[in-house]
Amino acid sequence: MTTLNTPASAQQARAQLESSGWIGRKNEAFHHLPPPALAQWLAENTAAATEATITTSPDWTLTVQAGADQVQQQQLNALDPQERHALLADLPAPSGEAAPFAWAHLALCRQGLRVQVAASPNAGDKPVRLHLHHLAQLAVDAPLLVLELAPGARCLLLHTQARQADLTSITQNLHMHIRLGEGALLQHLRIHEAQAADQLAHFQHVQVAANAQYHQAVATNGCAYHVQRSDIDLQGEHAQVRHAGLLLTGSAQIDQQIYTRHLAADTHSHVQVLGLGAGRSRTVANAFTYIAPGARDSDVHQRLWGLAIDGQPRMTLRPHLEILHDQVTAAHGATWGALPEDALFYAQQRGLDAATARRLIIEGKARALLELALPNTEGDDEASTSGLLNQWLEGEWLAAAIHHHLSGSGAAV
């Protein structure tokens, strides 16, 4: 891995963009939903975006709900040269198809959060429980998160986002670097509420060491432009990743890209995406899995679903495997269509009106998808994975988001 030995300054990043150019129309990863022009991601913010504002008003809030003695955090100002060096020093240099987004992020990044989670000295202790919240304070935003789990650490993370009340729309280029040490476990539930005019590009860079497990569920809705991309490296034997994407596209658009690389033997990946489209929306789900020559006994599962609620939404579902070893187990598939009429019929036979039946069927599919990605590992108390997921599922967001989706608004809750 090539790292930023000398963290790129904003000026260096802009110079790199000028020389290498922006995302091209023929770029394989982005040609289904081409991103807005570079100028949108580098637009100058208002006078409120001063160094003093950034320093005294952090975008990130980390609440430690359990295991406080195992958590260290640093809020770092990327406008200060020394703090920028500490923030970026060990991060990988931008590369690949999405590199222009990374350079644009380096050009505009003003602050970041680094979090380290240690393993508990007592094997019977419950996992660390965190709530990470990001508040967008600027119309053009480039936040950064670096999360590291030490070998043997276990963590349950609820990750939410919002914006200041006066921001009716935002352009956000978010980058997250997540590293799991040997035997670590991270359960990561991400909830993002977009507004119709938002332009969002969220990128994850995940490294999973031997015997470590990364479980992620993402629930989000559509907007003017929206890409969710995860690049996941299973680096050691028995590393695992489970990913679920619930895409409430509405009448807008979402592009989800999950790139998983099996780089060691006995690694496992499980990817499922459910996209709900309406009107003339556009949903793209791209699952790409690479199995390296030495990755024997790898196990891969990809399943992509698209449901057309009404109108003529466009859905592009692309499961893709590149297998360079002959001793693997792999399954993939893609299905799209309308809600099954028999399920609607049986629900209405039990006294439900058509609208309620549709909502309950979709909510049931969504819950099943998320529960599969975040399996219960610790029992049924509030500190368990089950408790983390159920606490959110029993709230109002999912039901309200599906209601808005079915009403055709496509807007966030």
C-alpha atoms as one frame of an Amber mdcrd trajectory, in Angstrom:
protein
   0.000   0.000   0.000   1.349   3.396  -1.011   0.813   5.962   1.731   0.892
   9.715   1.825   4.408   9.983   3.240   4.065  13.742   2.984   0.374  14.537
   3.453  -0.874  16.368   0.410  -1.682  20.002   1.013  -4.825  21.471  -0.472
  -2.716  23.177  -3.139  -0.966  19.911  -4.066  -4.289  18.109  -4.320  -5.720
  20.771  -6.598  -2.604  20.600  -8.761  -3.005  16.826  -9.012  -6.612  17.245
 -10.140  -5.572  19.754 -12.778  -3.019  17.337 -14.199  -5.017  14.081 -13.979
  -8.506  15.399 -14.654 -11.941  14.560 -13.302 -14.073  11.417 -13.592 -14.440
  10.676 -17.307 -17.700   9.754 -19.015 -16.250   6.343 -19.923 -15.124   5.522
 -16.385 -16.403   1.974 -15.816 -17.415   2.493 -12.185 -19.290   5.764 -12.680
 -20.678   5.728 -16.216 -24.163   4.608 -15.139 -24.561   7.701 -12.942 -21.866
  10.220 -13.927 -20.986  12.591 -11.060 -21.374  16.359 -11.251 -18.418  18.382
 -12.519 -15.364  18.927 -10.331 -16.337  22.539  -9.647 -19.314  21.311  -7.610
 -17.027  19.480  -5.173 -14.506  22.329  -4.813 -16.878  25.286  -4.575 -15.721
  27.919  -2.129 -17.719  28.134   1.065 -19.013  31.253   2.735 -17.085  33.411
   5.153 -18.297  31.142   7.941 -15.736  28.553   6.854 -12.860  30.183   8.652
 -10.192  28.349  10.542 -11.653  29.586  13.827 -15.056  28.156  12.978 -13.596
  24.787  12.050 -11.411  24.634  15.149 -14.054  25.591  17.694 -17.046  23.842
  16.150 -16.264  20.218  15.248 -18.482  18.448  12.727 -18.068  15.082  14.458
 -19.599  14.036  17.776 -18.634  10.690  19.292 -20.728   9.417  22.193 -19.313
   6.414  24.044 -22.246   4.483  25.478 -20.204   1.550  26.825 -16.479   0.840
  27.196 -15.232   4.408  27.553 -11.845   3.280  28.888 -11.183   1.463  25.597
 -11.769   4.456  23.296  -9.448   7.272  22.262 -10.451  10.048  19.899  -8.756
  13.018  18.249 -10.519  15.931  16.579  -7.959  17.291  14.106  -7.946  20.531
  12.157  -6.758  19.878   8.598  -6.091  23.599   8.108  -3.266  23.412  10.657
  -0.124  21.858   9.072   0.865  19.786  12.108  -2.638  18.487  12.742  -3.088
  17.783   9.035   0.064  15.650   9.127  -1.297  13.678  12.097  -4.656  13.263
  10.368  -3.362  12.042   6.985   0.095  10.578   7.622  -0.699   6.846   7.378
  -3.589   6.956   4.905  -3.272   5.372   1.455  -2.479   7.613  -1.479  -5.433
   8.069  -3.869  -5.518   5.436  -6.593  -7.941   3.636  -8.870 -11.115   4.764
 -10.589 -12.314   6.861  -7.647  -8.977   8.667  -7.140 -10.291  12.047  -8.410
 -12.843  12.075  -5.596 -10.039  11.387  -3.094  -7.916  14.226  -4.463 -10.939
  16.557  -4.354 -11.449  15.512  -0.744  -7.835  16.325   0.132  -8.214  19.694
  -1.552 -11.222  20.663   0.550 -10.890  18.689   3.812 -10.937  21.039   6.814
 -11.208  18.648   9.727 -11.319  14.986  10.635 -11.830  12.554  13.478  -9.528
   9.675  14.416 -10.904   6.982  16.747  -9.034   4.038  18.246 -10.795   1.168
  20.027  -8.745  -1.155  22.231  -9.547  -4.710  23.195 -10.978  -5.341  26.643
  -8.603  -7.115  29.058 -11.571  -9.214  30.234 -12.834 -11.688  27.643 -16.374
 -11.649  29.035 -16.896  -7.891  28.710 -19.563  -6.529  26.374 -18.471  -4.811
  23.136 -17.676  -1.115  23.065 -20.815   0.760  22.038 -20.486   4.036  20.106
 -22.771   6.598  18.485 -20.966   8.622  15.855 -22.806  11.672  14.505 -21.696
  14.043  11.786 -23.224  17.514  11.412 -22.627  19.237   8.078 -22.046  22.925
   8.810 -21.065  24.032   5.316 -22.821  23.778   1.983 -19.735  22.118   0.477
 -18.350  19.562   2.881 -15.381  17.124   2.927 -15.338  15.284   6.290 -12.869
  12.535   7.185 -13.122   9.614   9.618 -10.342   7.196  10.578 -11.492   4.305
  12.789  -9.070   1.640  14.029  -9.893  -1.455  16.062  -6.992  -3.109  17.866
  -6.557  -6.896  17.630  -9.369  -8.573  19.532 -11.424  -5.387  19.957 -15.201
  -5.579  19.601 -17.380  -2.582  18.773 -20.999  -1.751  17.939 -21.253   1.524
  16.028 -24.351   3.541  15.161 -23.404   6.170  12.568 -25.844   9.014  11.791
 -25.617  12.274   9.860 -27.457  15.587   9.713 -26.956  19.197   8.607 -27.471
  22.641  10.075 -31.038  23.841   9.786 -30.168  26.650   7.356 -28.630  24.238
   4.806 -31.388  23.157   2.453 -28.888  21.230   0.327 -25.294  20.098   0.672
 -22.487  18.808  -1.528 -20.615  16.264   0.588 -17.496  14.240  -0.238 -17.070
  11.978   2.813 -14.147   9.566   3.217 -13.901   6.888   5.907 -10.871   4.682
   6.597 -11.677   1.648   8.771  -9.047  -0.833   9.943  -9.757  -4.013  11.885
  -6.902  -5.764  13.661  -6.633  -9.531  13.956  -9.718 -11.060  15.546 -11.569
  -7.739  15.832 -15.324  -7.366  15.304 -17.108  -4.225  14.092 -20.882  -4.021
  13.663 -21.593  -0.774  11.788 -25.102   0.610  11.218 -25.094   3.699   8.973
 -28.171   5.893   8.578 -28.154   8.823   6.158 -31.093  11.119   5.446 -30.589
  12.997   2.184 -32.540  15.979   0.887 -33.753  16.068  -2.708 -31.168  18.606
  -3.938 -28.143  17.081  -2.162 -25.058  15.841  -3.987 -23.399  13.111  -1.943
 -20.286  11.004  -2.467 -19.458   8.688   0.446 -16.393   6.457   0.259 -15.216
   3.718   2.604 -11.771   2.146   2.627 -11.840  -0.965   4.834  -8.996  -3.322
   5.798  -9.893  -6.563   7.597  -7.104  -8.619   9.183  -7.061 -12.350   9.913
 -10.073 -13.708  11.849 -11.650 -10.239  11.944 -15.259  -9.513  11.015 -16.786
  -6.361   9.551 -20.591  -6.235   9.423 -22.201  -3.167   7.873 -25.776  -2.107
   7.122 -26.482   1.119   5.212 -29.936   2.697   5.011 -30.271   5.815   2.899
 -32.486   7.581   0.383 -32.029   9.160  -3.026 -31.170  12.706  -4.018 -29.869
  14.711  -6.992 -26.597  12.748  -6.997 -25.700   9.999  -4.556 -22.872   7.470
  -4.645 -22.048   5.083  -1.797 -18.807   3.184  -2.447 -17.033   0.629  -0.237
 -13.581  -0.765  -1.048 -12.949  -3.710   1.274  -9.734  -5.743   1.534  -9.932
  -9.102   3.318  -6.239  -9.290   4.140  -5.869 -12.290   6.450  -7.160 -15.835
   6.665 -10.741 -16.217   7.932 -11.476 -12.501   7.503 -15.174 -11.821   6.924
 -17.399  -9.031   5.659 -21.193  -8.801   5.588 -22.821  -5.849   3.839 -26.457
  -4.833   3.360 -27.647  -1.771   1.464 -31.212  -0.488   1.798 -31.615   2.078
  -0.979 -34.827   4.096  -0.804 -34.260   5.783  -4.129 -37.706   7.383  -4.361
 -37.929   9.458  -7.538 -34.233  10.454  -7.328 -31.051   8.389  -7.806 -28.509
   6.275  -5.911 -25.374   4.466  -7.038 -24.023   1.866  -4.597 -20.677   0.236
  -5.332 -19.217  -2.571  -3.198 -15.746  -3.747  -4.195 -14.475  -6.679  -2.124
 -11.039  -8.244  -2.520 -10.316 -11.706  -1.093  -6.567 -11.607  -0.602  -6.118
 -14.600   1.724  -7.419 -18.139   2.198 -10.723 -19.002   3.906 -12.144 -15.500
   3.585 -15.880 -14.834   3.379 -17.976 -12.029   1.908 -21.753 -11.628   1.877
 -23.295  -8.687  -0.012 -27.012  -7.946  -0.338 -28.707  -4.828  -1.687 -32.401
  -3.921  -1.863 -33.248  -0.917  -4.032 -36.730   0.627  -4.147 -37.432   2.886
  -7.118 -40.406   4.963  -8.277 -41.290   7.300 -11.126 -38.289   7.797 -13.392
 -35.666   7.251 -10.708 -32.308   5.587 -11.266 -30.869   2.903  -8.965 -27.467
   1.313  -9.568 -26.148  -1.551  -7.435 -22.673  -2.737  -8.421 -21.166  -5.627
  -6.440 -17.663  -6.602  -7.581 -15.699  -9.365  -5.839 -12.118 -10.315  -6.620
 -10.608 -13.607  -5.436  -6.821 -13.577  -5.563  -4.777 -16.585  -6.802  -3.862
 -17.679  -3.255  -7.322 -17.198  -1.739  -8.345 -20.860  -1.604 -11.628 -21.864
   0.053 -13.005 -18.335  -0.236 -16.779 -18.077   0.093 -18.644 -15.348  -1.829
 -22.350 -14.487  -1.861 -23.877 -11.609  -3.842 -27.605 -10.919  -4.051 -29.109
  -7.766  -5.548 -32.826  -6.969  -5.564 -34.723  -4.114  -7.184 -38.381  -3.327
  -6.523 -40.308  -0.942  -8.770 -42.971   0.686  -6.625 -44.623   2.681  -9.410
 -43.828   4.392 -12.687 -40.875   3.266 -14.781 -37.763   3.424 -12.589 -34.446
   2.391 -14.125 -32.526  -0.246 -12.178 -29.025  -1.461 -12.992 -28.034  -4.475
 -10.882 -24.516  -5.753 -11.566 -23.138  -8.717  -9.617 -19.611  -9.444 -10.828
 -16.987 -12.023  -9.869 -13.319 -12.261 -10.841 -12.040 -15.621  -9.594  -8.364
 -16.502  -9.886  -8.431 -19.679  -7.816 -10.253 -22.926  -8.619 -11.092 -23.948
  -5.041 -13.784 -21.444  -4.032 -17.528 -21.265  -3.371 -19.346 -18.432  -5.120
 -22.983 -17.525  -5.727 -24.435 -14.380  -7.230 -27.719 -13.152  -8.622 -29.868
 -10.142  -9.452 -33.647  -9.850  -9.531 -35.938  -6.925 -10.105 -39.674  -6.422
 -10.587 -42.812  -5.281  -8.785 -44.092  -6.430  -5.407 -45.544  -9.933  -5.674
 -49.285  -9.765  -6.243 -49.961 -12.880  -4.167 -48.343 -11.303  -1.088 -50.472
  -8.166  -1.537 -53.576 -10.313  -2.032 -53.019 -12.365   1.128 -52.309  -9.234
   3.180 -55.520  -7.589   1.983 -57.472 -10.776   2.746 -56.510 -10.208   6.369
 -58.199  -6.820   6.451 -55.341  -4.513   5.415 -55.912  -1.823   2.837 -53.618
  -1.858  -0.209 -51.384   1.004   0.964 -50.837  -0.520   4.414 -50.172  -3.939
   2.894 -47.512  -2.533   0.551 -45.837  -0.635   3.377 -45.730  -3.601   5.736
 -44.394  -5.985   3.080 -41.611  -3.574   2.133 -40.771  -2.839   5.757 -40.547
  -6.573   6.427 -38.136  -7.058   3.510 -36.037  -4.122   4.714 -35.842  -5.422
   8.287 -34.866  -8.900   7.114 -32.095  -7.446   4.948 -30.627  -5.393   7.790
 -30.911  -8.188  10.341 -28.994 -10.522   8.028 -26.111  -8.057   7.793 -25.967
  -7.437  11.538 -26.416 -10.881  13.087 -26.853 -11.073  16.836 -23.615 -12.151
  18.505 -24.099 -11.198  22.163 -27.590 -12.192  23.329 -30.752 -10.094  23.523
 -29.875  -7.338  25.968 -29.455  -3.694  24.989 -25.679  -4.051  24.659 -25.980
  -6.738  21.984 -25.955  -6.367  18.226 -29.622  -7.275  18.314 -30.205  -4.451
  20.786 -28.368  -1.947  18.585 -30.403  -2.810  15.501 -33.762  -3.284  17.186
 -33.474   0.012  19.052 -33.191   1.792  15.715 -35.718  -0.366  13.857 -38.338
   0.262  16.528 -37.901   4.000  16.057 -39.633   6.099  13.421 -37.002   6.480
  10.708 -37.500   3.281   8.718 -41.302   3.305   8.764 -41.438   7.027   7.983
 -38.859   6.751   5.177 -40.808   3.924   3.539 -44.028   5.907   3.919 -42.451
   8.881   2.150 -41.087   6.583  -0.526 -44.487   5.051  -1.200 -46.172   8.437
  -1.218 -43.932   9.373  -4.135 -42.265  12.326  -2.445 -38.745  10.888  -2.575
 -37.833  13.347   0.179 -36.064  12.606   3.422 -37.918  12.269   6.684
